[in-house]
Amino acid sequence: MSVEEADLLVHGGEILTVDATGSVIPGGAVAVRDGEIIAAGPESDVRACYRAAEEIDATGCLVLPGLVNTHTHLAMTLLRGVADDVDLQDFLARVVPRENELLSPGTVAAALRVAIAESVRAGVTTALDMYWFHEAAEEVAREAGWRLLTGPTFMDVPGPPDSRSYDTRLDWARAGLAARTPAPGTRPTVFAHSAYTLDPEQLTAIAALAREYDALLHIHAAENATEVAVVVERYGKRPVELLDSLGLLGPDVLLAHAVDLTDAEITALSRTGTAVAHCPVSNLKLGCGIARVPELLTAGVTVGLGTDGAVSSNTLDLLGAVRAAALIHKASGDPTAVSAEQAVRMATIESARALGLGDRLGSIEPGKRADLVVLDLGRPHLTPRHDPWSMLAYSASSADVRDTIVDGRVLMRDRALLTLDENAVLDALAAIA
C-alpha cells in the first residue's frame, strides 16, 4: 500500500469525533490535507496510509472538533465591563451610545484581534459575528487564519456608528454580497438586529436580500419579556409570531436567544426548520430568563450555542456556555433535561447545522474542514476520566485547551498563539479603551 502525503497529522490522543454515533477513538490520529480532514481512525491505520510534514503529538489529550459560536458581537471586547448588573433594556441604553462614540474600522479591528485571541485560547474555531464595520473584522480574521461568518448589519437607529442611513444600507449590502466569494467552511450572512429596531417592511426587504444571495439571515428574537411586550404593542404580534406571519422563518434563518417563546411559536420554529442560537450565560446575566431548550429539542428544532458579546456575557468562553446549557435546564427538576452529550453537540455539530454548515463543520470526519482542538487531560480536575462528554460538559474549561487548528492551520500550539502577537494585541486595545 502506498503512503500518501498529508500536511498535518494529529496523533496519539483520544478522538471524540462527534459523528452520528458518537464514536470515540482511543490512540487515534487525524490526517489533514489542503485544510480538509482526509482520514480519522486508529493511529496505526492512519500512519499506514499517510505521512505529514507537520505533526502534533496529542498523547494524553482529547482531540475534538473546533467549537462553533453561533451568536456573538466580537468587537464588544472594547466595552467589556461597562454594562454589568442591568437588564437588557438598560444594557442597550448604556452600550449603544458608547458604540456610536467609539466604533470605527480601526477600533473594531483592534477589539476583534483580542476577541480572536480569546476565542482561539478557548478552542473556538468559528463564530457568527453580528456587528458594525464587518469588513474590518473580516480582514483581521483572514490575517489570523480564523473562521469568521459576518456580513452587513441592519439596525435602524439614529446616528449609527458607520453613519450609513437605512435607505442606503440595502444597496451597500447588495453590492458587498455580490462581490463576495465565501471562503471554505463559510457562507454569506445578513444580520437584521431585531423586530424592535426594524419595522416589518424593513425586515421583509432584508430577508429578501438574504434569500437573493442564499445567505443565512440572523436576528435577535424574544430575548426577554420586555422585548416581546414592545413588539406586541407596536405590531400586535409577538416577535416570532410576527416573523412567521411575514414568511421570514425558515431553514435559512437563525434566531438569537429565543427565550420567551409560546408553545405555538416552538411549533412554528419546528414547522419552518428555523434554528436557535442558545446563549445561556448572557440570558442569565441580563435576567432574561431560561430558554425552553428541552422543549425546542423535543420539537426537533436545531439548537446551537453562543456566548453573545463580551459585554453581556463578559467572556467568549464557549465551554462555559456548554456547562451552563447542561446545568441550568436541570433546575426544572429533571437531571436529564439537557445531557452532557447534547450540550457538547450543541457547541459543535448542532451549531454547525444551525449555520447551515453541518456538512462542512462540527465533527471529525473525512471531507470536513480541519478544525480541531487538542485539550490537555493531564489536570487534577480532569482525573480520572470515565466519559469524554461528561468531562467536557462538567469539568473542562478553556484553560485546558492546548492546541487550536483552523482549516488545517495551527493557530495555537502548546498554548502559544502563532498568528497573533498577543502582547501587542492587548496593548493596542488597552490604549483605545
Secondary structure, DSSP 8 states (H G I E B T S, - for coil): ---EEEEEEEESSEEE---TT--EETTEEEEEETTEEEEEEEHHHHHHHEEEEEEEE-TTEEEEE-EEEEEE-GGGGGGTTSS-S--HHHHHHHHHHHHHHH--HHHHHHHHHHHHHHHHHTTEEEEEE--S-HHHHHHHHHHHT-EEE---EE---SS-TT---HHHHHHHHHHHHHH----TT---EEEE--TTTS-HHHHHHHHHHHHHTT-EEEEEE--SHHHHHHHHHHHSS-HHHHHHHTT--STTEEEEE--S--HHHHHHHHHHT-EEEE-HHHHHHTT-----HHHHHHTT--EEE----TTTTS---HHHHHHHHHHHGGGGS-TTSS-HHHHHHHTTHHHHHHTT-TTTSSS--TTSB--EEEEE--SGGG-S-S-HHHHHHHT--GGGEEEEEETTEEEEETTEESSS-HHHHHHHHHHH-
